[in-house]
Amino acid sequence: MRRSVSLQGVEAMSADGISTREANADPRAVRSREAILAAAARLLASGGVPAITYTSVAKEAGVGRATLYRHWPEPWDLLLEAMEIVIPAIDLGDGPIREQLLRELDRRLVWFNTALAGTTIAAIADRADREPRIRRMRDRTLGEANAMLRNAIAQAALTGELHPDTPADIIAKALVGTLLFDRHLLGQTLTRRAVAALIDTLLAGWQTKRKR
């Protein structure tokens, strides 16, 4: 199950599991926790990893630091959860591969175009090699997203929609990598038209005659 946390117009998602959230049946505690995570995500977007401290997050959320201590005894736990919830989950659905990719990336355009996406991914890239917990989180979120894109493209090759030799892994990485490069290094605002053109370029030459 996934849940949404409001981040000023950006959908943020988190995987449910056994957590403080389940232990706190009090709706006020749940609302407080979600408000704190939203505040942490905003600070992450504006100031990066150094901005996530008990003091700064408590001030942004309008709660006391003791509330943060109850939910996250270690500051690293708060940082990791804040980073994880701001990465939207992949949900490709069914249909032709071009439509699957376009539908999913179109859904993510708002997130791709925010500073939050660039800040979060930069922080993960910077610390994953040094911090085992961030490395595990990277593998669980970004790695899972890449695997789902790769598998969808590979499945299209198995069903004959794409050529059997289609390099699914290369296409999946080129798709997301190009979008991140254009947005966060070149400063371009991503549009649905640009995403569609990229998908068509990457799939060109791999589509079978019956799908062209």
N, C-alpha and C positions, 0 to 999 in steps of 0.2 A: 504494500500500500504506500502511496506517496501523499504528501500533504503540501499545501501551498502556504507561503508566508509572504505577506504584502511588503514589497520593497519599493514603494513609490512608483508603481507602474511596471515593475519588473517582476515576473513570476519567478519565485525561488522555491526549489523543491528539496525535500529531505526524505531519506528512506526511514520508515518507521521500524523500530525494533524495541527491545526491552530497554527502557530508558527512564529517566526522571519523570518524563512526561506521563508515562503510564502509572508511575507511583503516585503522582500528584493528581488525585481525582478532582480536587478543588478546581472549578473552572477559572477562578482568579489566578491560580498558580499557572495554569496552562496559558492564559492570556499574557501573564507576566513573562513567561518563558519565550513566547513567540515575539513579544515586543522587544525583548533583549536581543534575540537573534536577528530581528530586522534592523535594530540599531547597530549591531556588530557588522552586519553586511554593508550598511551605509558607510560606516567608518572604514571598512576594508576597501570600498570603492574609492573613497576620497583620500585616504592616507596610507593604504597598503598595510602590510603586516604590523609595522611598528605602532599603528594607530589602535590596535586591539589590546587594550589594557583594562583591568577591572575598573579603574577610575574613569577612563574615557567612555567605556561602554555604559557604565552606570549613569553617567551624566547624560549621555545621548538618549538613553531609554527612560530617564526620569525615575530611576529606582535607586535604592541603597546598595552599596557594595555587598552587604550581607546576603542580599537576594541572589546575586551572582555566585557567591561562594556556595550557596545551597545547591544550585543547579550544576555548577562546574567547579569542583574543588581545585582543579588545576587550570590555569589560564590557557594552556595548550588545548585542552578539551573544548573550550569555547571557540578558540581560533579555528580548529579543525572543523567543528560543526558549522561555523559561519561560512567557511570556505566551501564546504560540501553542499550546503543548501542553495548556494547561488548558481550551481551548475545544473541547468535543466535536464531532466531525464529524456532519453531518446525513446520515441514511440513511433515506429515507422508505419505500422498498419499493413494493409494489403494493397494489391494492385500492381501495375507495371512499375518497374524500378525507377523510371524517370519521375513518375508521379509520386512515388514514395519519398524519394529524395527531395523533390521540390516542396512537397507538403511539409515535411519535417523541418527543412531549413527555413522555409517561410515562417513557420511557427517560432523559430529561434531568432529571427531577424532583430526583434526588439532587444533581446539580450546581447547579441553580437554587437549591436550598435551602441551599447553603453560602456562607460569607463569601467564598470564593474567587471565585465568579461575580461578586459585586458589586464586589469589589476590582479584579478584572481589567478588567471593563467600565468602571469609573470611571476607571482609569488610562489606558485606551485613549482614552476620551472627552476626558480632560483634556489629553493630549499629542499627539493625532493632528494637530491643526491646526498645531502647532509643530515636530513631528518627522516628517520625510518617511518614515523607516523604519517608524515606528509607523502612519502613515497607510496605507502600503502593506500592512502586516500586517492592519490593520483591514479594508481592502477585500478582502483575500484570504480572511479567515476569516469575519468577521461579514457582510461583503457577499455572500460565497458562500452562506452559510446563508440569508440573506434571499432571494436569487435562487432557491434550490432550493424554498423554501416557496412563493414567488410562482409559480414555474413549475408546481408541482404543482396549485395552485389553478386556474391558467389552463388547464391540461390538462383538469381536471374540467369546466371551462366548455366546452371544445372538444368533449368527448365527450358533452355533454348532461346530465351529472350536476348541473351548476350552470347558472344562467342565462348566456347569452352575454355580458351586460354586467357580470358579476361583477367588482368592483374587486379583483383579485387582489393587487396591491401593497399596497393599504390594509389588506386583511384580514391579510396576512402580517405587516406591521409592527404592527398592532393586537394581534395574537396574542402576539408575543414582548414587545412594549412593555408590555402590560398585566401580563404575568407578572412582568417585572422590576420594574415599579412596585409591584405588590402585595407582592413579596417584599422588595425592598431599600430601598424608601422607606416603605412602610406596616408592614413587619416581619411580614407574614403568612406562615405556613408553607403552601406550595403543596401541594395534594392532587390525586389523580387525579380526584376528583369535581369539584373547582373547575376543573380544566383542561377536562374534558368539557363543563361548563356554559358555559365561555367559548367553546369551539369551536362549540357549538350556537347560542350567541347571535350569533356573527359570521357563521355560515352561514345563519341564519334569514332567510327572504325571498329567498335566492339559489338555494335548491335547487329543482330542477324537480319537477313534480307526480309524475313517475314514481319519484323518489328519496325522497319524503317518507313 
